[in-house]
Amino acid sequence: MNLPGLRADGRQLTALATPIALTQLAQIAVSTTNIVLMGTLGVREVAAGGLAIVLFNQIRTMCFGLITATGNQIATAVSAAGKRGGSADREVRDVVRSSFLIATVAGILGGAVLIGLGWALRWLGQDAGVLADARPLMVALAPGLLPCLWFQVLRQYTVGMQRPQALLLVTLGSVALNLVLALAFIHGWAGLPALGLTGIGVATSLVFLITFGAFWTMVHHDAELGTTLAIRPWPVRRETVASELKLGMPIALTYGSEAGMFSVLALAMGSIGPAALAAHNVVYQIIYIVFQVAIGLSHGASILVSHAVARDEYGHARALAWLALRQVAIVAAITGAVYVIAPDLVLAPFLDSSDTATIEIAHTLLLIGIVLQFFDAAQNIGTGLLRGLKETNAGFRLSLVGYWCVGLPTALLLAFPLDLGAAGVWWGLTAGLATTAVLMLRRYFALVERKQRANPGLLPESLSSPS
């Protein structure tokens, strides 16, 4: 691929990924703020609240996976319509309506599962006091799943149309709103009931609802996006729903496979002790912040790959993968250096300096996190690239191998029989993410090569993308 074309791809990927990544960071700022507020209530509250948020995130992530391919479906429809000189408006509306239906059903079922887990976890060796604090928070978080998923449908619509800029404005406002509402419900300000830890869940659910309403209003009144946004929830075509689920179900299972491994290992941390669980929750949240940049790059690369494949530009698709991996490696290296140079500064917003046992464990996990976050980002890039090829089943199968056949057994072996404790859990987690990343990227490049060989009449790779 020529240098001007590479630069153009870099600018386009950055233009797509930046608002998505910043939006992700703004959303994570909500949960990060929640963890900080939990820290003001005590270590047990951090353990309980962190456990509830981990489980909520797992369910939300799986539900989100069901509609993640919406952006790719829209991008493909737009590119195909442009290629034939027609309009994609009908196809786009069909996809959006189907996604809203899927999100609604998934949100209701996911909320019920979250509430049920609050009582099921007592049979998995968790501290009784931690669970007593976590259950009301999980009940408060459950209703927020619906508007959260509706928001994600709109987000995928704007990303697929390559106009994600409005996302950032809405989510930045949600950070400040969540902080004010959470403090009000925790302490009973302005005549509200003082709900303590549970107040954080009530505030978060309200913020999800308000954020969705604001984003809908902005998209509806956008001169370009508003013209193709499906206003009525009907008619919904069964074929479109089936197509969405065919792509989305493997993505949901892939996300669930990863999030499930994190959740099981959080339970393992809980069996080690409250200090280990609190340290795990805090450092995981820090790593999760960095991960949002990878999500932006993954979504951006995925949409660009969908466009490239629709135009049979497989050399271009290969170059986009390397470009995304280089950018995410730079982010991982910079943040890793911060973990080494100033670990106490990184941990200060989350943990009391007098809690030496938790801080000591957190220091160890933060150093392991330098390696972990790179492979976590790389496997997410791989997931997005395979989604761009509509090879979502491959991503799910490979995630099972990496997470459950390598990551989980290694973590449990290192943590308990080999007595490495919390560090062993995280080294096992790193091994699972590294295996998944290698398998997914290898599969992507092999598929691109195969598709290119199957189309011998294509332009040479150096000319396969616009310069």
C-alpha positions in Angstrom: 0.0 0.0 0.0 1.4 3.4 -0.9 2.4 6.0 1.6 -0.3 8.6 0.7 -2.9 5.9 1.0 -1.6 4.8 4.4 -1.7 8.4 5.7 -5.3 8.8 4.4 -6.3 5.6 6.2 -4.6 6.9 9.3 -6.6 10.1 9.2 -9.9 8.3 8.4 -9.3 5.7 11.2 -8.5 8.4 13.7 -11.5 10.5 12.6 -13.8 7.5 13.2 -12.1 6.1 16.3 -11.5 9.3 18.3 -15.2 10.2 19.0 -16.0 6.6 19.7 -13.0 6.2 22.1 -13.8 9.5 23.8 -17.4 8.5 24.1 -16.3 5.2 25.6 -14.0 7.0 28.0 -16.8 9.4 29.0 -19.1 6.4 29.7 -16.3 4.7 31.7 -15.9 7.9 33.6 -19.3 7.2 35.0 -18.4 3.8 36.4 -14.9 5.1 37.5 -16.6 7.9 39.4 -18.9 5.3 41.0 -15.8 3.2 42.1 -14.3 6.4 43.6 -17.5 7.2 45.5 -17.6 3.6 46.7 -14.1 4.1 48.1 -15.4 6.9 50.3 -17.8 4.4 51.9 -15.2 1.7 52.8 -13.3 -1.3 51.5 -16.3 -3.7 51.8 -18.4 -1.3 49.7 -15.6 -1.2 47.0 -15.7 -5.0 47.0 -19.5 -5.2 46.9 -20.0 -2.4 44.4 -17.2 -3.6 42.2 -18.7 -7.1 42.1 -22.1 -5.7 41.1 -20.5 -3.5 38.4 -18.5 -6.4 37.0 -21.6 -8.6 36.7 -23.7 -5.7 35.2 -20.9 -5.0 32.7 -20.8 -8.7 31.7 -24.6 -8.8 31.0 -24.5 -5.4 29.3 -21.6 -6.4 27.2 -23.3 -9.6 26.0 -26.5 -7.7 25.2 -24.5 -5.1 23.4 -22.8 -7.8 21.3 -26.2 -8.7 19.9 -26.5 -5.2 18.2 -22.8 -4.5 17.6 -23.0 -5.6 14.0 -25.6 -2.9 13.3 -22.9 -0.4 12.4 -21.3 -2.9 10.0 -24.7 -3.8 8.4 -25.4 -0.1 7.8 -21.9 0.6 6.4 -22.3 -2.4 4.0 -25.7 -1.2 2.9 -24.5 2.3 2.3 -21.4 1.1 0.3 -23.4 -1.3 -1.8 -26.1 1.3 -2.6 -23.3 3.8 -3.6 -21.8 1.1 -5.8 -25.0 0.6 -7.7 -26.0 4.2 -7.6 -29.1 3.8 -5.5 -30.4 4.7 -2.0 -29.8 2.6 1.2 -32.5 4.4 3.2 -34.9 1.5 3.4 -32.2 -1.0 4.4 -30.9 1.3 7.0 -34.3 1.8 8.6 -34.9 -1.9 8.6 -31.6 -2.6 10.4 -32.3 0.1 13.0 -35.8 -1.1 13.8 -34.6 -4.7 14.2 -31.8 -3.5 16.5 -34.2 -1.6 18.8 -36.4 -4.7 19.0 -33.4 -7.0 19.9 -32.1 -4.4 22.4 -35.5 -4.2 24.1 -35.9 -8.0 24.6 -32.3 -8.4 25.6 -32.5 -5.5 28.2 -35.5 -7.0 29.9 -34.1 -10.5 30.1 -30.6 -9.2 31.1 -32.1 -7.1 33.9 -33.9 -10.2 35.3 -30.7 -12.2 35.2 -28.7 -9.5 37.0 -31.3 -9.5 39.8 -31.2 -13.3 40.1 -27.5 -13.4 40.3 -27.6 -11.4 43.5 -29.1 -14.4 45.3 -27.3 -17.1 43.3 -23.8 -16.0 44.2 -24.2 -17.1 47.8 -23.5 -20.7 46.6 -20.2 -19.6 45.0 -18.2 -18.9 48.1 -18.7 -15.1 48.3 -18.5 -13.2 51.5 -22.0 -12.9 53.0 -21.5 -9.2 54.0 -20.2 -8.3 50.5 -23.3 -9.9 48.9 -25.7 -8.2 51.3 -24.4 -4.9 50.1 -24.2 -5.9 46.5 -27.8 -7.2 46.0 -29.7 -3.8 46.4 -27.2 -2.2 44.0 -27.7 -4.9 41.4 -31.5 -4.4 41.7 -31.1 -0.6 41.2 -28.8 -1.1 38.2 -31.1 -3.6 36.4 -33.7 -1.1 35.0 -30.8 1.0 33.5 -29.9 -1.8 31.1 -32.8 -0.9 28.7 -32.0 2.7 28.0 -28.3 1.8 28.0 -28.9 -0.7 25.1 -31.2 1.7 23.3 -28.4 4.3 23.4 -26.0 1.7 21.9 -28.4 1.2 18.9 -28.3 4.9 18.2 -24.5 4.8 18.6 -24.1 2.0 16.1 -26.4 3.9 13.7 -24.2 7.0 13.8 -21.0 5.0 13.5 -22.3 3.0 10.5 -23.3 6.3 8.9 -19.7 7.6 9.7 -21.1 10.5 11.8 -20.4 9.6 15.4 -19.4 13.1 16.6 -22.7 13.8 18.5 -21.9 10.8 20.8 -19.3 12.7 22.7 -21.4 15.7 23.6 -24.0 13.6 25.2 -21.8 11.3 27.2 -19.6 14.1 28.5 -22.7 15.6 30.1 -23.6 12.3 31.6 -20.4 12.2 33.7 -21.2 15.4 35.6 -24.9 14.4 35.9 -24.0 11.0 37.3 -21.7 12.5 39.9 -24.3 15.0 41.1 -27.1 12.4 41.2 -24.9 9.7 42.9 -23.8 12.1 45.7 -27.4 13.2 46.1 -28.8 9.6 46.5 -25.8 8.4 48.6 -26.1 11.2 51.2 -29.8 12.1 50.8 -29.4 15.6 49.4 -32.3 17.9 48.3 -34.8 15.8 50.2 -33.9 12.5 48.5 -33.6 9.3 50.5 -30.0 8.5 51.7 -29.5 5.2 50.0 -25.7 4.8 50.5 -24.2 2.3 48.1 -27.6 1.5 46.4 -27.9 5.2 45.5 -25.1 4.8 43.0 -27.2 2.3 41.1 -30.3 4.4 41.2 -28.3 7.4 39.8 -26.6 5.3 37.1 -29.9 4.0 35.8 -31.4 7.5 35.7 -28.4 8.8 33.8 -28.7 6.0 31.2 -32.3 7.1 30.6 -31.6 10.8 30.4 -28.6 10.2 28.1 -30.6 8.1 25.7 -33.3 10.8 25.5 -30.8 13.5 24.9 -29.0 11.5 22.2 -32.2 10.5 20.4 -33.2 14.2 20.3 -29.8 15.2 18.8 -29.8 12.4 16.2 -33.4 13.1 15.2 -32.7 16.7 14.6 -29.5 16.2 12.7 -29.8 17.3 9.1 -28.3 14.1 7.7 -28.9 11.4 10.3 -32.5 12.5 11.0 -33.6 11.7 7.4 -32.8 8.0 7.6 -33.5 7.4 11.3 -36.4 5.0 11.9 -38.9 7.0 14.0 -41.6 4.3 14.3 -40.6 0.9 15.8 -42.6 -0.9 13.1 -42.6 -2.6 10.6 -39.9 -5.0 11.7 -38.9 -7.5 9.0 -38.3 -11.0 10.3 -35.5 -11.5 7.8 -33.6 -8.5 9.0 -33.9 -9.6 12.7 -32.6 -13.0 11.7 -29.7 -11.5 9.8 -28.9 -9.2 12.8 -29.0 -12.2 15.2 -26.9 -14.4 12.9 -24.1 -11.8 13.1 -24.8 -10.6 16.6 -25.2 -13.8 18.6 -21.6 -15.0 18.0 -20.4 -11.5 19.0 -22.5 -11.6 22.1 -21.1 -15.0 23.0 -17.6 -13.8 22.2 -18.0 -10.7 24.5 -19.7 -12.9 27.1 -16.8 -15.4 26.9 -14.3 -12.7 27.7 -16.5 -10.9 30.3 -17.5 -14.3 31.8 -13.8 -15.2 32.3 -13.3 -11.8 34.1 -16.4 -12.4 36.2 -15.3 -15.9 37.2 -11.9 -14.6 38.1 -13.5 -11.8 40.2 -15.2 -14.6 42.1 -11.8 -16.3 42.5 -10.5 -13.0 43.9 -13.4 -12.8 46.3 -12.5 -16.3 47.7 -8.9 -15.0 48.3 -10.2 -12.2 50.4 -11.9 -8.7 50.4 -8.5 -6.9 49.9 -7.7 -9.0 46.8 -11.2 -8.4 45.4 -11.0 -4.6 46.1 -7.5 -4.4 44.4 -8.8 -6.4 41.5 -11.8 -4.2 41.0 -9.7 -1.0 41.2 -6.9 -2.1 38.8 -9.4 -3.7 36.4 -11.2 -0.4 36.3 -8.0 1.4 35.4 -7.2 -1.1 32.7 -10.8 -0.8 31.5 -10.3 2.9 31.0 -7.3 2.3 28.6 -9.4 -0.5 26.9 -11.9 2.1 25.7 -9.3 3.5 23.2 -8.9 0.0 21.8 -12.7 -0.2 21.5 -12.7 3.0 19.4 -10.0 1.7 17.1 -11.7 -1.6 16.8 -15.0 -0.1 15.8 -13.4 2.3 13.4 -11.2 -0.4 11.8 -14.3 -2.7 11.6 -16.4 -0.1 9.7 -13.5 0.7 7.3 -12.9 -3.0 6.7 -16.6 -3.4 5.9 -16.4 -0.7 3.3 -13.1 -2.1 1.9 -14.6 -5.6 1.6 -17.8 -4.3 -0.1 -15.4 -2.8 -2.7 -13.3 -6.0 -2.9 -10.2 -4.2 -1.6 -8.6 -6.9 0.4 -5.1 -5.5 0.4 -6.6 -2.4 1.9 -8.3 -4.5 4.5 -4.9 -6.0 5.5 -3.3 -2.6 5.8 -6.1 -1.4 8.0 -5.5 -4.2 10.5 -1.8 -3.3 10.9 -2.6 0.3 11.2 -5.0 -0.3 14.1 -2.6 -2.6 15.9 0.2 0.0 15.6 -2.0 2.7 17.1 -3.1 0.6 20.0 0.4 -0.5 20.8 1.5 3.1 21.2 -1.4 3.7 23.6 -0.5 0.6 25.6 3.2 1.6 25.8 2.5 5.2 27.0 0.1 4.1 29.7 2.3 1.3 30.8 5.1 3.8 31.4 2.8 5.8 33.7 2.1 2.6 35.7 5.8 2.1 36.3 6.7 5.7 37.0 3.8 6.8 39.2 1.8 3.8 40.5 0.7 5.5 43.7 -0.6 8.5 41.7 -2.7 6.1 39.5 -4.2 4.4 42.5 -4.7 7.4 44.7 -8.2 8.3 43.4 -9.5 4.8 44.3 -7.8 3.6 47.5 -7.1 5.1 50.9 -3.3 5.3 51.5 -3.8 3.7 54.9 -5.2 0.5 53.4 -1.7 -1.0 52.8 -2.8 -4.6 52.2 -5.0 -3.6 49.3 -2.5 -1.1 47.9 0.3 -3.7 47.9 -1.8 -6.2 45.9 -2.9 -3.4 43.5 0.7 -2.4 42.8 1.5 -6.0 41.7 -1.6 -6.2 39.5 -0.8 -2.8 38.0 2.6 -4.0 36.8 1.0 -7.2 35.3 -1.6 -4.9 33.7 1.1 -3.4 31.5 1.3 -6.7 29.6 -2.3 -7.6 30.0 -3.7 -4.4 28.5 -1.8 -4.7 25.2 -3.1 -8.2 24.6 -6.6 -7.2 25.7 -6.6 -4.4 23.2 -5.2 -6.6 20.4 -7.9 -9.3 20.9 -10.5 -6.6 20.7 -9.0 -5.3 17.5 -9.1 -8.9 16.2 -12.8 -9.1 17.1 -13.6 -5.9 15.2 -11.6 -7.0 12.1 -13.4 -10.4 11.9 -16.7 -8.5 12.3 -15.8 -6.4 9.4 -15.5 -9.6 7.3 -18.8 -10.9 8.8 -16.9 -13.8 10.3 -18.3 -13.5 13.8 -18.6 -17.2 14.3 -14.8 -17.6 14.0 -14.3 -15.0 16.7 -16.5 -16.8 19.1 -14.9 -20.2 18.6 -11.4 -18.7 19.0 -12.4 -16.8 22.2 -13.5 -20.1 23.8 -10.1 -21.6 23.2 -8.2 -18.5 24.5 -10.3 -17.6 27.5 -11.7 -20.9 28.8 -9.1 -23.5 27.6 -6.1 -21.4 28.3 -6.9 -18.3 30.5 -9.2 -19.7 33.2 -7.3 -23.0 33.9 -4.0 -21.1 33.9 -5.3 -18.5 36.3 -6.8 -21.0 38.8 -3.6 -23.2 38.6 -1.3 -20.2 39.3 -3.5 -18.7 42.0 -4.3 -21.8 44.1 -2.1 -24.9 43.6 1.0 -22.8 42.9 -0.1 -20.3 45.6 0.6 -17.1 43.6 -2.7 -15.6 44.8 -4.0 -12.5 43.1 -0.9 -12.2 40.8 -1.5 -15.8 39.6 -5.1 -14.9 38.6 -3.9 -11.9 36.5 -1.0 -13.8 34.8 -3.6 -16.5 33.8 -5.9 -13.8 32.5 -3.0 -12.3 30.5 -2.2 -15.8 29.0 -5.9 -16.2 27.9 -6.0 -12.7 26.3 -2.7 -13.3 24.5 -3.8 -16.6 23.1 -7.1 -15.1 21.9 -5.4 -12.1 20.2 -2.9 -14.3 18.3 -5.6 -16.7 17.1 -8.0 -14.0 16.0 -5.4 -12.0 14.1 -4.0 -15.1 12.5 -7.5 -16.0 11.4 -8.2 -12.5 10.0 -5.1 -12.4 7.9 -5.7 -15.9 6.6 -9.3 -15.0 5.6 -8.2 -11.8 3.8 -5.5 -13.8 1.9 -8.0 -16.4 0.9 -10.6 -13.9 -0.3 -7.9 -12.1 -2.3 -6.7 -15.3 -4.0 -10.4 -16.1 -4.8 -10.6 -12.7 -6.7 -7.5 -12.8 -9.1 -8.9 -9.9 -11.1 -8.5 -7.4 -8.3 -6.1 -4.5 -8.5 -2.6 -5.0 -7.1 -2.3 -4.3 -3.3 -0.4 -1.1 -3.8 -3.4 0.3 -5.8 -6.2 -1.3 -3.8 -6.9 1.7 -1.6 -7.5 5.4 -2.5 -4.5 7.6 -2.2 
